[in-house]
Amino acid sequence: MKSSNILRFLVFLIFFLSNGFAEELNELEKEKRKIVFRMYEITYGMLQICPDKEVDSFKEIIKNLDETYPEFTKLLNESEYHQYAVDLTAKDIIRERKKSDESRMPQCSFGKSMTKSLINTPNGQKSVNDMLEKLQK
């Protein structure tokens, strides 16, 4: 590539990246990534931290979330940011699993409670609808 072509390309790239639309899109993608990460963290991440005796009840809550919001959970699971969420929580899960059941129980209870509230409360339902709208963009 000639230096004049490289220069034109760089000018175009700088112009495009400084464009308000590019910034807006970038912010939207950051928000999507955050939604996918946080939802993975409070559901499947916390599920893996739960003591064994709590796993089945938490799986039922997650199943209920999936049945209540099938489009939302589909978008979460199929998101390009899903693997990012899995990877980001992996070390925490390994570290927490080494702790006693008693010390992991508060996190497990928090995950179950947050997931239930997304299903059973008006504020939770509104939150899911807001997140769904962002993921659909």
N, C-alpha and C positions, 0 to 999 in steps of 0.2 A: 504494500500500500504506500503510495506516495505521501510525502510529508504534508502536502496541501490537502490531500484527502483525509489524513489523520486529523489535521487541524479542523477541518470542516466537521468531521464526525464528533470531535471533542466539543466544539461550539454547540452543535446540535444537542449532544448529550447534556451539557450544562444547562442549556435553555430548557430542555424537556424536564430535567430533574428540578429545576427551580420554578417550574410552572406550578401554579396553585393546585391544579387538578392532580398532578403527581403527588404533591404533599398530602392532599386529601385522601387519595387512594392509599398512600403509605400509612396514614393514621388509621384508616379503616382496616387494613390488613393487620396492623398492630393490635387493634381491638379484637379482631377475629382470633388471632393467636392467643390473646389473653383469655378470651371466653373458652376456647377449646382446652387450654391448659388448666384453668381453674375448675372447669367441670370435670375433667379427667381426675384432677387432684382430689376433689371431694367425693367422687364416686369410686372409680376403679383403683385409684391410688390409695384411698383410705380403706377400701375393701381388702387390699393386700396387707394392710397394717393390722387389721382387726385380728383379735384372738380367734382361734379356730371355732370356738363355740358361738361366735357372733356372725360368722361368714354367711351361713344360710339365710339368716334374717335380713342381712344387708343385701344379699343377692335378690331377695324378693322385693326390696325397696327399689333397687335399680331396675328390676323387671317392670315394676309399676311405673317408674319414670319413663321407660321405653314405650310402654303401652299407652301412657297418657300423652306423651309428646313424640310420636314416632318420627315425624319429619325433623324435629330438633335433634334427637339422638342420632338419626341417620347422618345429618350434616356434621355433627360432632365427630362421629366415627369415621366418616369418609373425608374429613378435612385434610388438607395438605399439612396442617399443623398437628395432627393427631400423633404422629411419630415423635415430633418435637416434645409433646407433653409426656409421652411414655418415657422418652430418654431423660428428660429433665427430672422426673420423679424417681427414676430407677435407683439412684444412690441413696436417696432418702428412705425408700422402701427397704432396701437391704439393711441399712443402718437401724431402722426402727424394728425390723423383724428380729433383731438380736436382743431386743429388750424383753422384759417380762410381759406377760399378758396384762398384768395389772397396770403397768406403766403405759401400755398401748391403748388401753380401754378409753381414755378421754378423747383421743383422736378419732377412734372408731365411732364413739357416740356422737361426736361432732359431725362427722361425715354422714352418718345415718340421719341425724336431726336436720341438717341442711338439705339433704336430698328429699326428705319427707316434706319439708316446708315448701320446696319448689312445686310439689304436687298438691299439697293440702291447704295452702294459705293464699289469699288474694294477692298479697305482695309477691309471693313466690311465683305464682302464675303470671303476674305482670312481668316479673324479671325474666322468666323463660320466654315470654312473647317478645320482649325487647331484644333479648339475645338472638332469638330466631330471626327477627327482622334484620339484624346486623349480619348474621351468617348468610342470609339469602341474597345480600347485595353483591 
